[in-house]
């Protein structure tokens, strides 16, 4: 006997300030029977803030092989799942797209709940052109591979956006300067949070400034495109 499948809700959550959550996002979290979260501790803070009691399941690169088929089975058996990322929109630089792909192949309904995304917030506040931009996610950790990846996009006219971990920020900026030259850039840290900071300037000046600081928090690096810079 056929039974109705569950719904996969893709729920965008705040990138920092919990007041940025939408009413649709809260409704989806309440409707879903399971919340699959990259970091269950951070998601629990959001759920507790709004009085939502739901079963949380950890879903990330560390347990993908086990949890992906389990979540697909839950959906096929009629239980709805809300997928959230660590913060922001799910499937952006996280393994959420793999669950989405499996849901599509199993003819499971997908409902997207739009909301905050760190890369969009960063490019808007950077002051750099927003009509065309390239998002490169996280650059490789090792310098040689990182420089190779940067070299692949050095001739793009679009504004460039990358995520970076705080402890790798300075070597990353040095590699960007070595490959791209001394471009205009913006370092966006802890967007929407209490200690939000946006530092703008040429890469040389940013490297000098950050060499004297201990950088913490979530970081987005935004850089000018090549021909835009040359035409000024």
PyMOL commands that set and color helices and strands:
alter all, ss='L'
color gray80, all
select helices_A, chain A and resi 18-20+23-31+40-49+61-76+96-105+118-126+143-153+166-180+203-210+226-231
alter helices_A, ss='H'
color red, helices_A
select strands_A, chain A and resi 7-11+34-37+55-58+81-84+109-113+133-138+159-164+184-189+197-202+219-223
alter strands_A, ss='S'
color yellow, strands_A
deselect
rebuild
show_as cartoon
